[in-house]
Amino acid sequence: MRTNKPLTSPLLLLLFLLIKLFFQYAVLNPVYDLHRDEFLHLDLANHLSAGYLSVPPYTAVNSLVIKWLGNGIFWVHFFPALYGMLTMIIIWKMIDMLGGRWYAQTLAAAMFICSAMSRVNLLYQPNSFDILAWAAVCWCLLEYLHTSGGRWLLWMGVITGLGVLNKYNIGFLVAGLLGALLLSSHRKIFKDRHLYIGGLIALAIAAPNLIWQVRYGFPVLHHMKELTETQLVNVDRMAFVADQFIFFIGGAFLMMAALVGLLFFRPFRPYRVFLLAYIIIILLYLYLRGKSYYSLGIYPVLIAFGCVYWERIFQGGWTKNLRLVWLGLVIVPFALIVNAIFPVLTPDQIQQKARKFSALGLLRWEDGKDHELPQDFADMLGWREFAGLTLKAWQQIPADQQKNTLIIGDNYGHASAVNFYNLGKMPAAVCMDADYVFWFPQMDTIRYIIKIGRAPEKEVMPLIGKVTEIGSVKETLSREYGSAVYILSDLSPQVPQLLRKRVQQRQQDYRGLR
C-alpha cells in the first residue's frame, strides 16, 4: 500500500518532532520538583542490578546515562520526550506503509501531541518506553503481515525482550497479539520458524532479569499483590472504558475511525488482527482491573489506521475542504484544558480553578478520593525542602560521629529525593520501602539517626535518649505537608540489632514466593 511520499514529508516530520520536544518542556512550571517516582528511578543508577523491586533494570541503565550527562533536570525530562518522539516516528512509518499521505501524518502527529501521550511523556517513568516498545512491536508485525519477511519477527523478539526489561506490562501485548493471531486467518504465522527464534531472542534478552526474579523469590508477585490490594481495587471498570476515549479528547473520533476502518475498510482487512488484539487486551485489563493508562501502548497503531482511513474518506470533492475542521477538532479541545492536565499552573492557581479540575476528574487520587491537587502534582512538591532540612540535620551531627549516622526515611520518596539533591554532600539515605531495603549500610555501630517523615513510634522511644526536630515541610499542598526531619541521639546499643531484624523481615516480606 506504500505510495511515493512528497519530498516535504521528512521536513514535516522534523517540524512536528521539534514541536513535540518544545511542548514537553513548555508545559512544566518550574515551581514543581520532580515526581517521587522520578527520584526513585534516578537513584537506581547508583545501585546497578539485573532487577529491582520497583521496576525491571532498563530504567537503571537509562538513569546511569542521565547521571553521566550531569543529572540535570533537562536530561531527566529529555528521555521521556525522546521516547515520545520515537513513537511518533513509528506512527509516521506505519502510516507510510498503509498508504497514507501528508494529511494523515499531520493528523496523527497532532493527535499524538494533543493527547494523554504527552502527559505520559512528561514524567521520567517506564511508561514512555513501554508505549514505544508496544508501538515498535506492532509496526514489526504490520510489516510482517505486509511482506512476510521473517526478519520482522526477529525484530519483534528483540523489542519484546527490551520491553520486558523496561516494564512487564508488555506481556499483555504479547498475549493479545498471540491470541488474535491464533483466532485469525494469520494463524499460519505459527508455522514460521522466525517466530520461535524471535521468542528465544526475547527470552535471552530478558533472561538476566528473569533469573534475578527466581533468585529473590519472584518479588514481582508481591508487588502485584500489593498493587491489587492498595490501588487496583479502586479501579472502576466503567471509568476504565471511558478513559480509553478521554485519553484522546477531541481526537477520539479517530479512534472510532480506526475500529470502523479495520472492520469495514477493504484495504485494512489483512490487518484486522489488530482489532482483535485490541479487544483481547482491553478485556484482559477489565478483568484484572488494570489502570486505564496501561493500555496506551496499543493506540499508536490504531492512530495510524484511524488517520489513514479518515484521510481516505475526505480525500476528494467538497469533503476535502473539511480537513482543517478535523485538525481543529483535535487541537482546540486539547488547548482548552492543557493547563489542567499538565503542571502549567501553580498550586494556588489550581485551587482557584478547583471546580474545573474536579469536573475533569483530575483531583481523584488512587485512594478513590478527591484532593486539592492532582496526585502527580502533589507528588512534585516539598522535596527540595525535605532535602534542605536533611542536609541541615547532617551538618549538626558531630564530625567524628557522622560515620556512625544512619539516614532513614519513611518511604522511597524521602530517601530518593534526599539522595538526588544532596548527592556528594552526605551519605545516601535509605528506607524500609521498595528497593532501599536491600541498600542499607553496615549497622554495627549507630550513634545518631536522621529520621525523615513521622516522629519515632512510641514503642521505640525507650531506645532513644533524645529527639530533636530540625523542621517540617511547610508546603501545605504537598503530600508530605507536616512531615519533619529529626535527629535521634543517645541511642540504645539494641538499636542496630533491632534495625537489622526489621530490614531482614522486610526483605523477606518482598519475596512473592515464601
C-alpha positions in Angstrom: 0.0 0.0 0.0 3.0 2.3 0.0 2.9 5.4 -2.1 5.7 7.8 -3.2 5.8 10.4 -0.5 6.3 14.1 -1.2 9.8 15.4 -0.6 8.5 17.6 2.2 7.5 14.6 4.3 10.8 14.3 6.3 10.8 18.1 6.9 7.2 17.9 8.1 8.1 15.1 10.4 11.1 17.1 11.8 8.8 20.1 12.4 6.4 18.0 14.5 9.2 16.4 16.4 10.6 19.8 17.3 7.1 20.9 18.3 6.7 17.8 20.5 10.1 18.4 22.2 9.3 22.1 22.9 5.9 21.3 24.2 7.1 18.8 26.7 9.3 21.5 28.4 6.8 24.3 27.9 4.0 22.7 30.0 6.1 22.2 33.1 6.0 25.0 35.6 9.4 25.4 37.4 7.6 25.7 40.7 7.3 21.9 40.8 10.0 19.5 41.8 10.5 16.1 40.2 7.9 13.4 41.0 8.7 11.0 43.8 8.8 8.1 41.3 11.3 10.0 39.2 13.7 10.4 42.2 13.5 6.7 42.8 14.2 5.8 39.2 17.2 8.2 39.1 18.6 6.6 42.3 18.7 3.2 40.6 21.8 4.4 38.7 23.7 4.2 42.0 22.7 0.6 42.5 23.0 -1.2 39.2 21.5 -4.7 39.2 19.7 -7.2 37.0 16.5 -6.5 38.7 14.6 -4.3 41.2 11.5 -4.5 43.4 10.1 -1.4 41.7 10.9 -1.8 38.0 13.0 -4.1 35.7 16.6 -2.9 35.0 16.2 -0.9 31.8 15.3 2.3 33.8 18.5 2.0 35.9 20.6 1.9 32.7 18.7 5.0 31.4 19.3 6.7 34.7 23.0 5.9 34.5 23.1 7.7 31.2 21.4 10.7 32.8 23.9 10.6 35.6 26.8 10.6 33.1 25.2 13.7 31.5 25.2 15.5 34.8 21.9 14.5 36.4 20.3 17.8 35.2 16.6 18.3 35.2 16.8 18.9 31.4 18.0 15.4 30.8 15.5 13.9 33.2 12.7 15.3 31.1 14.5 14.7 27.8 14.3 10.9 27.7 10.6 10.5 28.1 10.2 13.2 25.5 12.6 11.4 23.3 10.7 8.1 23.6 7.5 10.0 22.7 9.3 11.4 19.6 10.5 8.0 18.5 6.9 6.7 18.9 5.8 9.5 16.6 8.3 8.4 14.0 7.0 4.8 14.2 3.4 6.1 13.7 4.7 8.1 10.7 6.3 4.9 9.3 3.1 2.8 9.8 1.0 5.5 8.0 3.5 5.4 5.2 3.2 1.6 5.0 -0.6 1.8 4.9 -0.5 4.3 2.0 -1.3 7.4 4.0 0.0 10.8 2.8 0.9 14.1 4.4 -2.6 14.9 5.8 -2.9 11.5 7.6 0.6 12.1 9.1 -0.2 15.6 10.1 -3.5 14.4 11.7 -1.6 11.7 13.6 1.1 14.0 14.8 -1.4 16.5 16.1 -3.4 13.7 17.7 -0.4 12.2 19.4 0.8 15.6 20.8 -2.7 16.6 21.8 -3.5 13.6 23.9 -2.6 11.7 27.1 0.5 10.5 25.3 2.1 13.9 26.1 1.1 13.6 29.7 2.9 10.3 29.9 5.9 11.7 28.2 6.2 14.4 30.9 7.5 12.2 33.7 10.6 10.1 33.8 8.9 6.7 34.3 9.0 3.4 32.4 5.6 4.2 30.7 7.1 6.3 27.8 9.4 3.5 26.8 6.7 1.0 27.3 4.5 2.7 24.8 7.4 3.0 22.4 8.1 -0.8 22.7 4.4 -1.6 22.1 4.3 0.6 19.0 7.6 -0.9 17.7 6.3 -4.4 18.1 3.0 -3.5 16.3 5.0 -1.9 13.5 7.1 -5.0 13.0 4.0 -7.2 12.9 2.4 -4.8 10.4 5.5 -5.1 8.2 5.5 -8.9 8.5 1.8 -9.1 7.5 2.6 -6.9 4.6 5.8 -8.6 3.4 6.0 -12.0 5.1 9.6 -11.1 5.9 10.9 -13.3 8.7 13.4 -10.6 9.9 10.4 -8.6 11.2 9.6 -11.4 13.6 13.2 -11.4 14.8 13.0 -7.7 15.5 9.8 -8.3 17.4 11.7 -10.6 19.6 14.5 -8.0 20.2 11.9 -5.3 21.0 9.8 -7.6 23.2 12.9 -8.6 25.2 13.9 -4.9 25.8 10.2 -4.2 26.6 10.3 -6.8 29.4 13.5 -5.3 30.8 11.6 -2.0 31.0 8.1 -3.0 32.2 6.3 -6.3 32.4 3.2 -4.7 31.0 4.3 -5.6 27.5 3.2 -9.2 28.4 -0.4 -8.0 27.8 0.5 -7.0 24.2 2.2 -10.4 23.6 -0.9 -12.2 25.0 -3.2 -10.0 22.9 -1.3 -10.4 19.7 -0.8 -14.2 20.0 -4.4 -14.7 20.9 -5.5 -12.6 17.9 -3.2 -14.3 15.5 -4.4 -17.7 16.7 -8.0 -16.7 16.1 -7.4 -15.1 12.7 -6.5 -16.2 9.2 -2.9 -15.3 10.0 -2.5 -18.4 12.3 -0.1 -19.8 9.7 2.5 -17.5 11.4 2.9 -20.2 14.0 4.5 -22.4 11.3 7.2 -19.7 10.7 10.4 -20.7 12.5 11.3 -17.0 12.7 8.5 -16.6 15.3 10.1 -19.1 17.6 13.6 -17.7 17.0 12.3 -14.3 17.9 10.7 -15.7 21.0 14.1 -17.2 22.0 15.8 -13.8 21.4 13.3 -12.1 23.6 13.8 -14.8 26.3 17.6 -14.4 26.0 17.4 -10.6 26.4 15.1 -10.8 29.4 16.9 -13.8 31.0 19.1 -11.8 33.4 16.0 -10.2 35.0 14.1 -13.5 35.0 17.0 -15.1 36.8 17.0 -12.3 39.3 13.3 -12.8 39.9 13.9 -16.5 40.6 16.8 -15.8 42.9 14.8 -13.3 45.0 11.6 -15.4 45.1 9.7 -13.5 42.4 9.2 -10.2 44.2 7.1 -9.1 41.2 4.3 -11.3 42.7 4.5 -9.4 46.0 4.4 -6.1 44.0 1.3 -7.2 42.1 -0.4 -8.3 45.2 0.3 -5.1 47.0 -0.8 -3.1 43.9 -4.0 -5.0 43.7 -4.8 -4.5 47.4 -4.0 -0.8 47.6 -4.7 0.6 44.2 -6.3 -1.7 41.6 -9.1 -2.4 44.0 -10.2 1.2 43.5 -10.3 0.9 39.7 -13.8 1.5 38.2 -14.3 -0.7 35.1 -16.7 1.8 33.5 -14.2 4.6 34.1 -11.5 2.5 32.5 -13.6 2.2 29.3 -14.4 5.9 29.3 -10.8 6.8 29.8 -9.9 5.0 26.6 -11.7 7.8 24.7 -10.9 10.6 27.1 -7.2 10.0 26.6 -7.5 11.5 23.1 -10.0 14.2 23.9 -11.1 15.8 20.6 -9.2 13.1 18.6 -11.4 10.3 20.0 -13.3 10.2 16.7 -10.1 9.0 15.0 -10.0 6.0 17.4 -13.5 5.2 16.3 -12.4 5.6 12.7 -9.6 3.1 13.3 -12.0 0.5 14.7 -14.6 1.1 11.9 -11.9 1.1 9.3 -10.4 -2.2 10.5 -13.9 -3.7 10.5 -15.2 -2.5 7.1 -12.5 -0.9 5.0 -11.4 -3.5 2.4 -7.7 -2.4 2.3 -7.5 -2.9 6.0 -8.8 -6.5 6.0 -5.4 -8.1 6.2 -4.8 -6.2 9.4 -8.0 -7.0 11.3 -5.8 -9.0 13.7 -5.0 -5.6 15.4 -8.7 -5.0 16.1 -9.0 -8.5 17.6 -5.8 -7.9 19.7 -7.2 -4.6 20.9 -10.4 -6.3 22.1 -8.5 -9.1 23.9 -6.1 -6.6 25.6 -8.9 -4.4 26.8 -10.9 -7.4 28.1 -7.8 -8.6 30.0 -7.3 -5.2 31.7 -11.0 -5.0 32.5 -11.0 -8.5 34.1 -7.8 -7.7 36.1 -8.9 -4.2 37.0 -5.8 -2.7 35.3 -5.2 1.1 35.4 -6.6 2.8 32.4 -3.2 4.1 31.1 -1.8 0.5 31.0 -3.4 0.1 27.6 -1.9 3.3 26.0 0.7 1.2 24.1 -1.8 -0.3 21.7 -3.0 3.1 20.5 -0.1 4.2 18.2 -1.0 1.5 15.7 -4.7 2.5 15.9 -3.8 6.1 15.4 -2.1 5.1 12.2 -5.1 3.2 10.9 -7.6 5.9 12.0 -5.8 8.7 10.4 -5.2 6.9 7.1 -8.9 5.9 7.0 -10.0 9.4 7.8 -7.8 10.8 5.0 -9.3 8.4 2.5 -12.8 9.4 3.5 -12.1 13.1 3.0 -9.7 13.0 0.1 -11.8 14.2 -2.8 -14.6 16.7 -3.7 -16.0 19.2 -1.3 -15.2 17.0 1.7 -11.5 17.8 1.2 -12.3 21.3 2.4 -13.2 19.9 5.8 -9.6 18.8 6.6 -8.9 21.9 8.6 -12.0 21.3 10.6 -10.9 17.8 11.7 -7.5 19.1 12.6 -9.1 21.8 14.7 -11.3 19.3 16.4 -8.2 17.5 17.6 -6.2 20.6 18.7 -8.8 23.1 20.1 -10.4 20.9 22.9 -6.9 20.0 24.0 -5.8 23.6 24.0 -8.7 24.5 26.3 -7.7 22.0 29.0 -3.9 21.9 28.6 -3.4 23.9 31.8 -5.5 21.4 33.7 -3.8 18.2 32.7 -0.3 19.5 32.8 1.6 21.2 35.7 1.4 24.6 33.9 -0.4 26.4 36.8 0.9 27.0 40.2 -0.8 25.1 43.1 -2.5 28.3 44.2 -3.9 28.9 40.7 -5.1 25.3 40.6 -7.0 25.8 43.8 -8.7 28.9 42.3 -9.9 26.6 39.4 -10.7 23.6 41.6 -14.2 23.2 40.0 -12.7 22.8 36.6 -10.2 20.2 37.8 -12.8 18.3 39.7 -15.2 18.2 36.7 -12.4 16.6 34.7 -11.8 14.0 37.4 -8.2 15.2 37.9 -8.5 15.6 41.7 -9.2 11.9 42.3 -6.3 10.0 43.6 -5.5 6.3 43.7 -7.4 6.1 47.0 -10.6 6.9 45.2 -11.0 10.3 46.9 -10.8 13.9 45.7 -7.9 16.1 47.0 -6.8 19.7 46.5 -4.3 18.9 43.7 -4.0 16.2 41.1 -2.0 13.4 42.7 1.0 13.7 40.4 1.2 17.4 41.1 1.1 17.0 44.8 3.8 14.4 44.5 6.0 17.1 42.9 6.1 19.5 45.8 8.2 19.8 49.0 11.1 17.6 48.0 13.7 20.4 47.9 12.5 21.5 51.3 12.9 18.0 52.7 16.4 17.7 51.2 17.4 21.0 52.7 16.2 20.1 56.2 18.0 16.7 56.0 21.3 18.4 55.0 20.8 20.8 57.9 20.4 17.9 60.2 23.5 16.2 58.8 25.6 19.3 59.4 24.6 19.3 63.1 26.0 15.8 63.6 29.5 15.9 65.3 32.1 15.4 62.6 33.6 12.4 64.4 30.2 10.7 64.6 29.0 11.2 61.0 30.4 7.8 60.1 28.1 6.3 62.7 25.0 8.0 61.5 22.1 6.4 59.6 19.8 8.5 57.4 16.4 6.8 57.1 13.1 8.0 55.5 9.6 6.7 55.9 9.2 6.0 52.2 11.1 5.8 48.9 10.2 9.4 48.1 12.0 10.7 51.1 15.2 8.6 50.5 15.4 9.2 46.8 14.7 12.9 46.8 17.3 13.5 49.6 19.8 11.4 47.6 19.1 13.4 44.4 19.5 16.9 45.9 22.2 16.1 48.4 24.4 13.8 46.2 28.0 14.2 47.3 27.1 16.3 50.3 26.2 13.5 52.7 25.8 9.7 52.7 22.8 8.1 50.9 19.5 7.9 52.7 17.6 4.6 52.9 14.1 3.5 54.0 12.1 0.3 54.7 10.3 0.7 51.4 10.9 -0.5 47.8 14.5 -1.3 46.8 16.0 0.5 49.7 15.6 -2.5 52.0 18.5 -4.1 50.1 20.6 -1.0 50.2 21.1 -0.4 53.9 24.7 0.3 55.0 26.6 -1.7 57.7 24.9 -1.1 61.0 27.3 -2.4 63.6 27.6 0.9 65.3 24.9 3.6 65.2 25.3 6.7 67.4 22.8 9.0 65.5 19.8 8.6 63.2 18.4 11.3 61.0 14.8 10.3 60.6 12.7 11.7 57.7 8.9 11.7 57.9 6.9 10.9 61.0 8.2 11.1 64.6 9.6 7.9 66.0 7.0 5.3 67.1 6.1 5.1 70.7 7.3 1.5 71.1 10.9 2.5 70.2 11.1 5.7 72.2 12.6 3.9 75.2 15.6 3.1 73.0 16.1 6.8 72.1 17.6 9.2 74.6 16.9 12.4 72.7 14.7 13.5 69.8 15.5 16.9 68.1 13.1 18.2 65.4 15.0 20.1 62.8 12.0 21.3 60.9 9.0 20.2 58.8 7.6 20.7 55.3 5.7 23.9 55.1 4.2 23.4 51.6 0.5 22.8 52.5 -0.4 21.2 49.2 2.4 18.7 49.2 1.6 15.1 50.0 4.4 15.4 52.6 3.0 18.5 54.3 3.8 18.4 58.0 6.4 15.6 57.7 9.5 16.5 59.5 13.2 15.7 59.9 14.5 14.6 63.3 17.9 13.8 64.8 17.8 10.8 67.2 20.7 10.6 69.6 21.8 8.8 72.8 20.7 5.6 71.2 20.5 2.2 73.0 23.0 -0.4 71.9 20.0 -2.5 70.9 19.1 -0.2 68.0 21.5 -1.7 65.4 20.2 -5.2 66.2 16.6 -4.1 66.0 17.1 -2.4 62.7 18.9 -5.4 61.2 16.0 -7.6 62.3 13.4 -5.2 60.7 15.4 -5.0 57.5 15.7 -8.8 57.2 11.9 -9.1 57.9 11.1 -6.5 55.3 13.4 -8.2 52.7 11.5 -11.5 53.4 8.2 -9.7 53.0 9.1 -8.7 49.5 9.5 -12.3 48.4 6.5 -13.3 46.3 7.2 -17.0 46.9 7.9 -17.9 50.5 
